[in-house]
Amino acid sequence: MSQPSRNGRAPSVKDVAKAAGVSLGTVSNVLNRPAVVSTITRERVERAMADLGFVRNESARQLRAGTSRALAYVMLDGGNPFFHDVAEGIETAAEAADLSLFVCNSNGRPEREAKHIDRLIQQRVQGILITPADPDAAHLEEIARRGIPFVMVDRFSSSGGHCSVAVDDVLGGRIAVEHLIDRGHQRVAFVGGPASIGQVRERLQGARAVWAEFGLPEEDLIHVPTEALTVNEGRSAGERLAGLPSRRRPTAAFCANDLLALGLLQHAVTAGLRVPDDLAIVGFDDIDFAAAAAVPLTSVRQPRQELGRTAARLVLDEATNPEHIHEQATFVPALVARASTVRRS
């Protein structure tokens, strides 16, 4: 942190130039183009900076340059470890590019998301990465209109007018339910909602498609909607399933994410059910808590950090490459089978 000079102000470039006995232009070169300054002169200027406690005014430099040395990620749900893992991947790529990362949480609220975007535009960040509550929201187009590169994360771009990175959620739903069918289950619950979330719709779509392909009765794939993708909603879904008549009660459940699955698992264990003998459970995302659960959770794995790294690569390419072409990157999910569906021998 800069030390105030005797008159109460922080040391300036002029102070450094005077202390080092060089011109203002030489100090500017040391700060911005050190390779053009001789080693002896550069060391003298750096020593003067250290003696004075000088720190460059990064805000002023960014204002002159028109952009900051930062990216920003607006995550959908700060309470979901999935998005923190994505943010970690973005941060890894940002640090490699010598950039900082601002992380904001919309908490699934479009109006809060719009306010974050407005502030980030004012901060002149180099690029914005966002998992939007609504991929078609008008305020997303404002980012592009202002000339700021942006990438949709964990969402597909329907227009192709910007980059996106996402996992094939339909395929994820298919492999989850196919796994349960292969384990002999013929009455399965799909736990997830609200339907306004695209991933929920697509995972259910995949589940229904494979169910029909196996010729199983449509009514035996039971949709249990939830108001959110949280542990509490998973527990609530467990209570509703327990209240079904025994002839309608499913022997397995595919949950739209791991938090729901962990809540359902908590309810099952508390109710004295044996997992997977009485109820097999599959989650989605494969967050770290999935493997660490009391009964390790079978889950459909998304490459969370790779999603973040790829998104950052795309937004940086758009920011620096005049030949940039928008890309819709799609990742393939994979099932990780654990004790919540596979009986121990």
Helices and strands as residue ranges (DSSP letters): H 13-20, H 24-32, G 34-36, H 39-52, H 58-65, E 70-75, H 81-96, E 100-105, H 110-122, E 127-130, H 138-145, E 150-153, E 163-167, H 169-182, E 188-191, H 198-213, G 218-220, E 221-224, H 231-242, E 252-255, H 258-270, E 280-285, H 288-292, E 298-301, H 304-320, E 328-331, E 334-336
